[in-house]
Structure formats: C-alpha cells, structure tokens
C-alpha cells in the first residue's frame, strides 16, 4: 500500500482511547457505538439508547483538556483524541425502604431517611455532573425546605444514572432525594385523578392477571406483532 493510500485511510478515521487502549474508528459514532465497533461486549451499561433509562453513565476527557466530564454514552459522539470509559457500574448510593402509607409528614420524614440532605455545601458538583442538565443542587435544596412541587419539577427529567452521587462531598444521593420528593408530591399533594385510581384498583384486584400471564408465555415475535396492531 502506498504512503498516499495509507494517509487517505487514516484521514477517514479518528483516534480514541477506550479504557486505556488506543483505537482508530470512523467518525460520527456515539461512545457506545465506538465500543461495539472496537469489539467490546457490553453486558451492563446498555439500555434504551435514547437517554431515558440512565444505564450508560460514562466519563470522558477531550483532547487538550484535563477536565474529566460526565455523560450518557448513548448520546455523546466521539471526537478525535477523546479518552473515555463506560462506567457501567452500580453506584452504592443510599437506597432506603420507605412506605408512604405509613407516613404522616413526608416533608419531615425526608430527614429521617436522608438526613445528609440537609448538609448540602452548595458546591454544585452534582449539577455539573448531570448529563440531563438538571439544576440538581437547587432541586435538593427545594426538597430540604419542603418545596416538593418545585423539586419534583426540577427532577422530572432525572434518569437515575447516579452520576451525581460520587461527586457529592456531603455524601448525598441527590437522585434518591429527588425521587422521594417526586413520589411524595404525587401521593400527598397532587389532586388524585379518578381514572388513575380506578385503574390502580383494577390492577390490585387482578383484573389483568390472565392477560398478563398470556403475554408472558408468548414468543418475542408474537408480542411484537400484537404491539404493532
């Protein structure tokens, strides 16, 4: 192969580093696609591919920049000189068991289950780490001061990727605080829709059990056929 041909082929690819190993790949791929292209078998860390499930939290660094950034690998295109890793890890954030039907004052119960929420230092690291652009710090503070409505609105697009958890210097799991506020707001402070209450009762009474059991026995092709009708 001539030098000209070699240079031509090199110009059609970009250089990246994936988990410490160098590759040349076609431009225009997302971080997930780049990993597939380079032969990585991903068991964890792949979900909806639409930035909804939060399964692919990742860290990366771009060429000439020392800052480590966070993102969802299904949404970020690779750049020449980028170094990245799909974390695909489980962050051991604080997940507690609570039952809203046993609570009388969820705004105070927040501090029982997540007492560290009141220790927020306003460093804003959680907001910077959020790949969805959520003002996480303000959401936590809204929940702490009992404004569950605004907290719920701020956390509405949270996909529970947990990238806010390891950067919190107060050991808060902001996503879990946001989830608590959203659940409490819906249960205690929002107007109950009669249609929703009726459907929940129908599910609890087993109205759809037979249909559900039938669906669980169907092969994938049959389920796809029914869903397309």
Secondary structure, DSSP 4 states (H G I P E B T S, - for coil): --HHHHHHHHTTEEEEEETTEEEEEETT-BHHHHHHHTT---SSS-S-SSSSS---EEEEE-TT----EEEETTTPBP-TT-EEEE-------------GGG-S-HHHHHHHH-GGGGG-----HHHHH-TT---HHHHHHHHHTT-HHHHHHHTTT-----TTTTT-TT---HHHHHHHHHHHIIIIISPPPHHHHHHHHHHHTTTTHHHHHHHHHS-HHHHHHHHT-
